[in-house]
Amino acid sequence: MNVIVRPCFPRDLPEIMRLIKDISIIYSVPLEKLRTNVEELKDAGFGTRPQYECFVAEVPPEQRSKEGHTLIGYALSTYTYNTWRGRNLYMDNFYVMPEFRGRRIGRQLLNRVAEVAWGRGCTQLRMHVSSQKPENIAFLLRRGGEDLTTKEGWTLFRFHRDTLWKMAAQSKF
């Protein structure tokens, strides 16, 4: 299969949003709970201070999906800093449409992200993966990833917007 892995452009954002919606359905997140939209993606990724980088996997028109899509996967990441290791890349989304899996497209996306991270001096690539998706965990383990929950007992935490607001309101600047 011919696939091109390339940087995302603003014109790709409606398709990225389509893939984000696909992911939300897979994880049973109601679409009305999605805060992200094409305009937000554009501002966050292509504004004066880009907050993320994105690579897309694209097939030629003759290999398009059943629904007619040629953009069939993406990897969206941002840089973080680890006080022990230095600069890291955190991959927030890594997705290939199910009908295109098993064709090494995910591997190509991941390798491209790793190439850019390495070139920018990153010491680690980090991401979170649902424990409900053992096939995703197996894919990453085969590529040399470490499951930090199993290996080191790390637990992922999240503070939602309302909690952030409450904590910020209690702050004494």
Backbone as CSV, one residue per row, in Angstrom:
resi,resn,N_x,N_y,N_z,CA_x,CA_y,CA_z,C_x,C_y,C_z
1,MET,0.841,-1.174,0.000,0.000,0.000,0.000,0.885,1.235,0.000
2,ASN,0.559,2.161,-0.857,1.281,3.428,-0.911,0.697,4.365,0.135
3,VAL,1.534,4.798,1.033,1.108,5.765,2.036,2.196,6.819,2.181
4,ILE,1.770,8.037,2.343,2.697,9.136,2.584,2.461,9.611,4.007
5,VAL,3.520,9.714,4.779,3.453,10.323,6.104,4.090,11.691,5.958
6,ARG,3.310,12.716,6.271,3.759,14.091,6.061,3.239,14.975,7.183
7,PRO,3.814,16.176,7.314,3.281,17.110,8.307,1.841,17.493,7.967
8,CYS,1.086,17.728,8.982,-0.294,18.198,8.837,-0.278,19.664,8.408
9,PHE,-1.219,20.022,7.556,-1.415,21.403,7.134,-2.789,21.865,7.591
10,PRO,-3.002,23.161,7.688,-4.329,23.641,8.109,-5.478,23.059,7.285
11,ARG,-5.244,22.814,6.009,-6.312,22.261,5.161,-6.716,20.840,5.590
12,ASP,-5.848,20.166,6.369,-6.123,18.803,6.835,-7.006,18.764,8.085
13,LEU,-7.181,19.896,8.728,-7.834,19.904,10.038,-9.273,19.384,10.042
14,PRO,-10.089,19.641,9.020,-11.413,19.002,9.034,-11.321,17.470,9.055
15,GLU,-10.331,16.926,8.361,-10.149,15.475,8.373,-9.599,14.989,9.718
16,ILE,-8.714,15.773,10.323,-8.227,15.426,11.664,-9.404,15.417,12.635
17,MET,-10.281,16.397,12.518,-11.463,16.445,13.388,-12.341,15.218,13.164
18,ARG,-12.471,14.778,11.931,-13.231,13.554,11.647,-12.617,12.365,12.380
19,LEU,-11.286,12.256,12.340,-10.607,11.149,13.013,-10.722,11.262,14.525
20,ILE,-10.683,12.478,15.057,-10.887,12.683,16.500,-12.277,12.193,16.895
21,LYS,-13.264,12.474,16.072,-14.628,11.997,16.352,-14.687,10.473,16.286
22,ASP,-13.970,9.875,15.344,-13.899,8.413,15.289,-13.351,7.842,16.596
23,ILE,-12.287,8.460,17.097,-11.695,7.999,18.360,-12.694,8.153,19.497
24,SER,-13.408,9.275,19.529,-14.366,9.483,20.625,-15.450,8.411,20.601
25,ILE,-15.870,7.989,19.431,-16.876,6.924,19.337,-16.308,5.605,19.848
26,ILE,-15.066,5.302,19.477,-14.420,4.071,19.934,-14.371,4.025,21.465
27,TYR,-14.103,5.171,22.094,-13.984,5.226,23.554,-15.278,5.659,24.243
28,SER,-16.367,5.651,23.510,-17.706,5.969,24.054,-17.766,7.358,24.689
29,VAL,-17.074,8.302,24.092,-17.143,9.696,24.535,-18.209,10.379,23.688
30,PRO,-19.286,10.867,24.302,-20.323,11.535,23.508,-19.746,12.722,22.739
31,LEU,-20.138,12.845,21.474,-19.605,13.908,20.628,-19.862,15.290,21.208
32,GLU,-20.961,15.465,21.936,-21.242,16.776,22.531,-20.259,17.134,23.652
33,LYS,-19.477,16.167,24.112,-18.465,16.453,25.141,-17.135,16.898,24.535
34,LEU,-17.003,16.789,23.216,-15.767,17.242,22.567,-15.724,18.762,22.576
35,ARG,-14.679,19.309,23.147,-14.488,20.760,23.158,-13.743,21.207,21.913
36,THR,-12.903,20.337,21.395,-12.076,20.657,20.235,-12.929,20.787,18.981
37,ASN,-12.544,21.726,18.150,-13.164,21.891,16.840,-12.070,22.328,15.864
38,VAL,-12.427,22.467,14.616,-11.431,22.801,13.585,-10.755,24.137,13.882
39,GLU,-11.524,25.142,14.304,-10.935,26.463,14.599,-9.943,26.372,15.752
40,GLU,-10.305,25.646,16.801,-9.387,25.477,17.935,-8.126,24.750,17.497
41,LEU,-8.277,23.694,16.696,-7.107,22.987,16.183,-6.206,23.921,15.372
42,LYS,-6.833,24.775,14.582,-6.056,25.715,13.760,-5.301,26.704,14.643
43,ASP,-5.987,27.299,15.605,-5.334,28.260,16.499,-4.217,27.601,17.305
44,ALA,-4.485,26.404,17.830,-3.516,25.729,18.690,-2.321,25.181,17.914
45,GLY,-2.523,24.794,16.685,-1.435,24.187,15.928,-0.737,25.093,14.944
46,PHE,-1.426,26.161,14.542,-0.870,26.994,13.482,-0.916,28.481,13.829
47,GLY,-1.179,28.802,15.087,-1.221,30.190,15.531,0.168,30.726,15.824
48,THR,0.222,31.816,16.576,1.506,32.466,16.844,2.424,31.611,17.728
49,ARG,1.854,30.822,18.621,2.637,29.910,19.469,2.077,28.506,19.330
50,PRO,2.477,27.756,18.300,1.918,26.411,18.095,2.091,25.531,19.331
51,GLN,1.017,24.859,19.691,1.002,24.016,20.878,1.200,22.539,20.560
52,TYR,1.110,22.181,19.309,1.280,20.782,18.941,1.876,20.672,17.552
53,GLU,2.354,19.458,17.269,2.776,19.077,15.935,1.923,17.886,15.534
54,CYS,1.705,17.746,14.244,0.866,16.656,13.785,1.402,16.119,12.464
55,PHE,1.419,14.817,12.352,1.743,14.147,11.106,0.526,13.359,10.667
56,VAL,0.320,13.283,9.368,-0.817,12.540,8.836,-0.324,11.428,7.922
57,ALA,-1.144,10.388,7.835,-0.919,9.298,6.890,-1.970,9.446,5.798
58,GLU,-1.488,9.529,4.561,-2.386,9.772,3.438,-2.129,8.735,2.343
59,VAL,-3.222,8.219,1.794,-3.126,7.259,0.698,-3.569,7.939,-0.597
60,PRO,-3.163,7.416,-1.746,-3.619,7.991,-3.009,-5.122,7.756,-3.199
61,PRO,-5.755,8.571,-4.031,-7.210,8.456,-4.227,-7.683,7.053,-4.608
62,GLU,-6.899,6.322,-5.339,-7.327,4.977,-5.746,-7.312,3.964,-4.590
63,GLN,-6.718,4.345,-3.461,-6.684,3.468,-2.287,-7.522,4.032,-1.137
64,ARG,-8.357,4.985,-1.411,-9.164,5.662,-0.380,-10.007,4.669,0.426
65,SER,-10.493,5.153,1.554,-11.332,4.331,2.429,-12.677,4.051,1.780
66,LYS,-13.450,3.168,2.388,-14.797,2.854,1.885,-15.665,4.100,1.786
67,GLU,-15.436,5.053,2.710,-16.210,6.302,2.711,-15.601,7.367,1.800
68,GLY,-14.463,7.081,1.188,-13.851,8.027,0.252,-12.757,8.896,0.832
69,HIS,-12.249,8.572,2.016,-11.212,9.381,2.667,-9.817,8.931,2.242
70,THR,-8.951,9.888,2.020,-7.550,9.578,1.730,-6.646,9.841,2.934
71,LEU,-7.060,10.698,3.840,-6.312,10.915,5.081,-6.833,9.869,6.065
72,ILE,-5.971,8.883,6.390,-6.459,7.697,7.091,-5.814,7.485,8.467
73,GLY,-4.960,8.403,8.891,-4.347,8.284,10.213,-3.584,9.540,10.568
74,TYR,-3.269,9.663,11.845,-2.488,10.823,12.281,-1.843,10.561,13.629
75,ALA,-0.837,11.370,13.933,-0.168,11.375,15.232,-0.015,12.834,15.641
76,LEU,-0.541,13.178,16.796,-0.507,14.555,17.293,0.276,14.559,18.599
77,SER,1.262,15.442,18.689,2.147,15.436,19.857,2.521,16.851,20.282
78,THR,3.046,16.931,21.482,3.501,18.192,22.046,4.767,17.922,22.860
79,TYR,5.559,18.949,23.057,6.794,18.780,23.815,6.546,19.031,25.295
80,THR,7.207,18.241,26.108,7.158,18.402,27.559,8.597,18.402,28.072
81,TYR,8.738,18.615,29.355,10.066,18.614,29.951,10.045,17.725,31.189
82,ASN,11.017,16.846,31.293,11.152,15.950,32.431,12.400,16.356,33.198
83,THR,12.265,16.613,34.483,13.401,17.096,35.271,14.523,16.067,35.382
84,TRP,14.249,14.811,35.132,15.296,13.792,35.170,15.928,13.556,33.813
85,ARG,15.147,13.721,32.745,15.610,13.330,31.424,15.738,14.466,30.422
86,GLY,15.118,15.598,30.690,15.167,16.700,29.742,13.928,16.729,28.852
87,ARG,14.120,17.196,27.636,13.013,17.390,26.696,12.422,16.036,26.264
88,ASN,11.099,15.977,26.270,10.356,14.785,25.856,9.311,15.166,24.831
89,LEU,8.847,14.180,24.109,7.703,14.366,23.230,6.559,13.540,23.815
90,TYR,5.426,14.188,24.000,4.233,13.497,24.491,3.265,13.368,23.321
91,MET,2.931,12.136,22.974,2.000,11.900,21.881,0.600,11.743,22.469
92,ASP,-0.254,12.702,22.132,-1.621,12.698,22.660,-2.529,11.785,21.858
93,ASN,-2.415,11.805,20.557,-3.228,10.938,19.711,-2.347,10.246,18.685
94,PHE,-2.645,8.981,18.489,-1.956,8.149,17.515,-3.023,7.203,16.981
95,TYR,-3.420,7.398,15.731,-4.598,6.685,15.241,-4.480,6.364,13.761
96,VAL,-4.887,5.153,13.421,-5.032,4.717,12.037,-6.422,4.106,11.930
97,MET,-7.152,4.486,10.896,-8.496,3.947,10.701,-8.446,2.415,10.696
98,PRO,-9.414,1.768,11.344,-9.380,0.307,11.460,-9.205,-0.436,10.139
99,GLU,-9.811,0.021,9.052,-9.699,-0.711,7.788,-8.296,-0.655,7.186
100,PHE,-7.429,0.207,7.740,-6.059,0.334,7.225,-5.014,-0.235,8.182
101,ARG,-5.455,-0.813,9.274,-4.503,-1.374,10.239,-3.907,-2.671,9.697
102,GLY,-2.732,-3.007,10.224,-2.054,-4.220,9.781,-1.279,-4.040,8.491
103,ARG,-1.097,-2.799,8.060,-0.381,-2.520,6.806,0.869,-1.672,7.052
104,ARG,1.325,-1.635,8.284,2.547,-0.916,8.688,2.418,0.604,8.621
105,ILE,1.208,1.098,8.557,0.987,2.546,8.521,1.262,3.147,9.896
106,GLY,0.796,2.479,10.947,1.074,2.940,12.303,2.564,2.970,12.587
107,ARG,3.255,1.972,12.115,4.713,1.922,12.295,5.371,3.112,11.603
108,GLN,4.931,3.422,10.379,5.503,4.555,9.648,5.232,5.876,10.376
109,LEU,4.020,6.047,10.882,3.693,7.267,11.644,4.571,7.374,12.885
110,LEU,4.644,6.286,13.636,5.427,6.289,14.873,6.902,6.552,14.580
111,ASN,7.427,5.938,13.541,8.835,6.164,13.176,9.089,7.614,12.784
112,ARG,8.148,8.225,12.090,8.313,9.631,11.686,8.318,10.545,12.906
113,VAL,7.406,10.283,13.836,7.364,11.059,15.073,8.677,10.882,15.837
114,ALA,9.165,9.657,15.914,10.427,9.383,16.611,11.596,10.098,15.941
115,GLU,11.607,10.118,14.621,12.667,10.806,13.877,12.706,12.294,14.226
116,VAL,11.550,12.921,14.254,11.486,14.347,14.579,11.878,14.581,16.036
117,ALA,11.379,13.737,16.938,11.720,13.879,18.361,13.229,13.741,18.563
118,TRP,13.824,12.754,17.952,15.265,12.543,18.060,16.027,13.755,17.523
119,GLY,15.595,14.261,16.383,16.253,15.410,15.768,16.148,16.682,16.594
120,ARG,15.166,16.740,17.465,14.980,17.922,18.317,15.501,17.714,19.730
121,GLY,16.266,16.672,19.916,16.935,16.466,21.196,16.092,15.833,22.280
122,CYS,15.015,15.201,21.925,14.174,14.553,22.944,14.844,13.280,23.453
123,THR,14.644,13.004,24.717,15.199,11.800,25.317,14.159,10.699,25.457
124,GLN,12.879,11.052,25.354,11.810,10.061,25.498,10.607,10.459,24.656
125,LEU,9.839,9.455,24.295,8.517,9.635,23.713,7.561,9.017,24.723
126,ARG,6.582,9.781,25.136,5.622,9.305,26.134,4.215,9.400,25.574
127,MET,3.350,8.527,26.063,1.944,8.564,25.677,1.141,7.749,26.681
128,HIS,-0.147,7.969,26.686,-1.018,7.123,27.497,-1.821,6.235,26.553
129,VAL,-2.146,5.051,27.022,-2.869,4.074,26.220,-3.926,3.438,27.113
130,SER,-5.118,3.295,26.595,-6.201,2.690,27.357,-5.910,1.222,27.652
131,SER,-6.130,0.831,28.894,-5.970,-0.577,29.262,-7.038,-1.439,28.592
132,GLN,-8.065,-0.798,28.036,-9.121,-1.520,27.324,-8.711,-1.871,25.896
133,LYS,-7.522,-1.470,25.502,-7.041,-1.718,24.140,-5.729,-2.512,24.170
134,PRO,-5.803,-3.801,24.549,-4.561,-4.590,24.641,-3.814,-4.688,23.313
135,GLU,-4.527,-4.603,22.176,-3.838,-4.667,20.886,-2.967,-3.431,20.680
136,ASN,-3.381,-2.285,21.206,-2.564,-1.072,21.110,-1.333,-1.193,21.998
137,ILE,-1.528,-1.727,23.187,-0.404,-1.932,24.110,0.597,-2.900,23.480
138,ALA,0.096,-3.996,22.899,0.976,-4.986,22.266,1.765,-4.357,21.113
139,PHE,1.105,-3.517,20.312,1.774,-2.831,19.205,2.952,-2.012,19.726
140,LEU,2.721,-1.238,20.789,3.773,-0.370,21.331,4.874,-1.179,21.997
141,LEU,4.525,-2.261,22.671,5.536,-3.132,23.274,6.432,-3.746,22.194
142,ARG,5.843,-4.147,21.070,6.643,-4.714,19.967,7.615,-3.695,19.391
143,ARG,7.317,-2.426,19.530,8.186,-1.366,19.022,9.234,-0.941,20.056
144,GLY,9.223,-1.547,21.226,10.211,-1.224,22.255,9.700,-0.323,23.360
145,GLY,8.419,-0.017,23.356,7.853,0.811,24.422,7.797,0.061,25.748
146,GLU,7.793,0.808,26.817,7.682,0.240,28.161,6.334,0.608,28.755
147,ASP,5.673,-0.351,29.350,4.422,-0.106,30.061,4.787,0.322,31.483
148,LEU,4.778,1.630,31.742,5.214,2.141,33.043,4.258,1.769,34.172
149,THR,2.998,1.520,33.855,2.064,1.077,34.888,2.510,-0.274,35.413
150,THR,2.842,-1.186,34.521,3.279,-2.523,34.904,4.688,-2.493,35.487
151,LYS,5.590,-1.788,34.826,7.006,-1.820,35.206,7.318,-1.019,36.478
152,GLU,6.745,0.192,36.566,7.121,1.084,37.666,5.960,1.509,38.547
153,GLY,4.741,1.130,38.182,3.582,1.451,39.009,3.090,2.887,38.889
154,TRP,3.429,3.587,37.799,2.970,4.958,37.620,1.476,4.978,37.357
155,THR,0.812,5.986,37.891,-0.619,6.170,37.694,-0.852,7.523,37.046
156,LEU,-1.705,7.559,36.047,-2.009,8.784,35.325,-3.147,9.529,36.027
157,PHE,-2.978,10.813,36.245,-4.015,11.649,36.854,-4.462,12.713,35.870
158,ARG,-5.698,13.179,36.079,-6.246,14.245,35.249,-7.075,15.157,36.153
159,PHE,-6.970,16.453,35.923,-7.798,17.446,36.600,-8.645,18.125,35.539
160,HIS,-9.961,17.971,35.611,-10.859,18.567,34.632,-10.979,20.076,34.837
161,ARG,-11.577,20.720,33.871,-11.715,22.179,33.833,-12.328,22.760,35.110
162,ASP,-13.411,22.164,35.606,-14.050,22.702,36.814,-13.132,22.598,38.023
163,THR,-12.356,21.518,38.097,-11.401,21.365,39.193,-10.272,22.380,39.049
164,LEU,-9.810,22.596,37.828,-8.785,23.621,37.600,-9.279,24.983,38.069
165,TRP,-10.516,25.298,37.720,-11.097,26.582,38.120,-11.126,26.702,39.638
166,LYS,-11.554,25.663,40.335,-11.615,25.691,41.809,-10.230,25.872,42.414
167,MET,-9.260,25.147,41.882,-7.890,25.279,42.416,-7.333,26.664,42.121
168,ALA,-7.568,27.171,40.933,-7.072,28.502,40.577,-7.726,29.565,41.450
169,ALA,-9.007,29.399,41.758,-9.713,30.367,42.592,-9.161,30.378,44.019
170,GLN,-8.578,29.277,44.449,-8.026,29.179,45.795,-6.574,29.630,45.868
171,SER,-5.975,29.890,44.723,-4.585,30.288,44.673,-4.420,31.696,45.240
172,LYS,-3.321,31.900,45.927,-3.023,33.231,46.496,-1.828,33.786,45.753
173,PHE,-2.109,34.516,44.704,-1.039,35.083,43.873,-0.351,36.179,44.630
